Amino acid sequence: MPRTVTRALGFGLACAAALAIAMMLRPELRLAARAAWNDPRLLAAFADDARIRYEPEARACAAETAALLPAAIAQIEAAHGRPFAQPPTVGVYASYENYGSANGMGDPGIAAVTRAGVALLSPTLCGNERDRLEGVLTHELSHVHLSGWRPLGAPRPPQWFTEGLAVMASNGGGAEGVSIEDAAQAIRDGYRVVLDERRWIDFAALGFEREPPRDPTKDALTHRQRLAYRQAGMFVGWLRMRDETAFLQLLRALEAGEAFGPSFAAAFGDDAQQLWRRFVSDLSQQSSAG
């Protein structure tokens, strides 16, 4: 075998070994590789709406999703104040295993995620949680909209804002089971979500000023997540009602890739923590007046 071929083969094997070791040492690389291999854009396009990609066994769910998609897109474009940067893609799954591989988390129990600008829907949304399909689809499209405009490498806005935006824009999608009234009372009672830079992936690690009491009739992590999402959605909605011009200015800055903190202050004239305290104060005053 020629020396150059031997060297090339040896180099290739060394690279493969190094990649395998890196994926063993860093699980997120392995998850990212699995997600790329299972990219929903590789699935078949639904005949009636090519924006929907689906597994063959999920055809009925794809049809239901396609029927909901135009209204969901219109709702998000109205809430965000501009059209999508490009037509959104939605992946619809029949296999929990394939969905878990594609969502980049390896967790098939999450109802939906947005990854690489594509919304991925779990089989549960056309199964046990069919009543959530419309709200969760619309919620995920909010993430798709924002990520579609932002340049690659732009700093991420805090997840309390992006999840709150998605809940607000979808009229409560992702926060089902926790009403505005219940979330408002939790805020008044001191069970307030902490608005910081932590990622809202591990729901057990979501921060609250006081630990919310457990409801024995509900799954603890699900209730915790939805309470946080609802409170964040209420705050984002309050910001929009307070000054829609400033709110849209903030969205345009984030879409341009600007950092969240300076963009928020430039739009609203205060930082997010100051306005959160004002929002909490307003809720308390409403309770006293009532």
N, C-alpha and C positions, 0 to 999 in steps of 0.2 A: 504493500500500500504506500503511495507517495507520502513523503514527509508532510507536505502541506495539507493533504487530506486528513492525515493522522492528527495533526495539530488542530485542524478545524473541528474534527470529531471530538477531540479531548476538550476543546473550549466549549463546545455545545453541551457536552455532558456536565462540565463544571458549572455552566450557567443553570442548567436544569436542576442540578443538585442544590445550588445556592438558592434558587427560587423555592424549591421544596422545603428547605430548611427555614427560609424566611416565612413561608406560609405556616409552618409548624409553630414558629416562635411568635408570630403575630396573627391571631385568629381573624382579625378584621381583613387581612389580605386574602385569606382563604374565602371569607364570606363575599368579598368584592369579586373575586374570581368566579365563584359560583353564580353570583348575580349577573355578571357579564355573559357567562355561558348560557344563562337562562333569560336573557333580555326579552321582555314581552314584545318588543318590536319584531322579533323573529317569528312570532306566532302568526297564524292565518288572520287576514283582514276580514272583518264581517262584511258580507256582501252589500248590506243596506247602508253601511256607514264605515268606511275604511279607517276611521279614527279609533274604532274598537278592534282590538286584537284579542283572540280568544283560543282556548283549548277546545278541541272538537266536542268534548263532553259538556262544555259550558255554553253550547249554542243558545239554549233557551235563556240563560242569564245574560248572554251578550245581547240578545234581542231586547230584553227588559232594559238593559243599560242604555242601548242605543235610543230607545224611546224616551228616556229621561235626559239624555245628553244635551239636546238643544236648549231646553229651558235652564238646565244647570249652567251651561256656558253663558247664557244671557244674564243670569243672576250674578255670576262672578264678574263679568265685564262691567255690569252696573255698579257693583260694590267697589271694585278696584278702579273704576274711572277710565278704563281704556280697554281695547280689544286684546286678545291673546297675541303674543309675539308670533306664534305659529300655531297651526291647528293642534289641539291637545290630543295625546294618545292615551288610551285607557286599556290596560291589560285585564282580562277576565279569566279567572282560573277555576278549574274543576278539581284539581289535585292540590290538597294541602301541602304535600311534599314539594311539588314543583313551585307552588307559591312561596313557601318558606325559602327555597333556594333562590328565587328571583328577587325577593324583597330586600336582600342585602343584610338581613338580620339573623337569618336562619331560624326565625320564629314564625311558625304558621298560625299562631294564635292571635296575631294582630289583624284587625279587620281590614285595614287598608294602609298603604304607605305610598309616598311619592319618592321615586328614585330616578335620578338622572333625567328629570323633567317628564317622567311618565307616571301616571297613577296606576297602581296595582290593587286589584280588588280580590279579597279572599273569597273562597267558596261559601263561607258562612253568610255572606250578604245576599245570596240567593237561596239560603237554607234557613238555618235557625234564626238568623238576624235579618230576614228579608225586609222587615219594617224599617231598617236603618239604611237601606241601599241608597235612596234618594239623597238623604242628608250627608252620608259619608262620601258619596260620589262628589257632591258639590263642595264639601270640605276639601277633598283632595285636589279638586280643580283650582282652588285658591292657591295651594302650594305650587301647582303646575304653572299657574299664571305668573306668580312672583318669580319663580326660578327661570321661567322662559325669557324674561327681560334682563335678568342680572347677568353680567359678564362672568366668564369663568375666573375663578380665583378671588372673586369679590368676598369681602368679609361677611360672615353670616349674621343676620339679625338674631337677637335672642329668641329662643323658641317660645317663650311666653308670648312674644308679639306675633310670631308667625302662626302659632296655634290659635291664639286669640283672634287674629284676623280671619282665619279659616272658619272658626266657630261663628263669628259675627256675620261673615259674608254668606254662610250657608244656613243662617237662621237656626243655629243650634246643632248642626251636624258635628258628631264627635263628642257631644256633651249630653247625649240623651240620658234621661233618667234623673237628671238634676235640673230642677226648674230655676228660673231666674229668681223667683221668690226665695227658694231654699238657699241658693248661693248667696243672695244678699243678706239673709239672716245669718248665715255662717260668717260672712265678713263682719257683720255687726258684733257677733259673739267672739271675734278674735281668731277665727279659723280661716285666716287669710293666706292665700298662696304667696310665696316669696318670689318677687320678680327679680331674678338675677340671671347670670350667664350660664347656669347649668343646663345641660341638654335634657329635654323631657322625653327620655327613652326608658329609663328605669323608673317606673311609676312608684316603686317603694321609696325611692330617694327624692321624690318631689318635696320641695320645702314648703312648710306652712309655719306661720308665726306661732300657732298652737296646733297641736296634733288633733285633727278632726276626730270626733267620736265615731266608733265603728257601728255600722248598722248591720245587725245579725242577719237581716233578710237579703243583704246584697253582698256581692263579692268585694272584698276589702280593696284590692288594687284597682278594680274597675271603678268603684265609687270614688276613690281618691283621685284617679286620673280625670274623671269627668267633672268632679268638683273644681279641680284646678283649671281645666279647659273652660268651664262655664264662667268662672270668675275672670279669667283672662279675656274671654270674649265680651263680657260685660264692660270691662275697662276699655277695650279697644272700641267698642260701640259708643261708649261715653266720650272718648276722644273725638270720634267722628262727629257726633252730635254737637259737641262743644265748639268745634271749628273745622268744618269740612274742608275749607281751603287749605288749612294747615295740614290736615290729615292727608289730603291728596299730594301736597308738597312733599310730605315724608315718604309716601309710597314712590313718587317719581325719583326721589333721591336714592332710595334703596334699590330701585330697579336699575339705576345708573351705576350701582356698585359702591355707593358711598357708605361709610361706617354709620352704624345705627345711632350711637350716642350724640355725636355732633349734628347729625341730620335731624334728630328728634328735637334737640334744643333750638336749632335754627328755625324749625317749623313752628314750634309751640311756645318758644321763649322761656321754657322751663325744662328741667330734666324729667325723665319718666317717673322717678321716685317721688318727686314733689307733686306731680299731678296724680299719682296713685293715692297719695295721702289726701289730696283734695277730693278725689273720687270717694274714698272711704268716708270722709267727713260728710260729703253730700248724702250718702246713703244713711248715715246716722241721723242727720237732720231730717231726712224724709220720714224716718221711723218716729222721731219725736213729734213731728208735725202731725203724723197720722194718729 
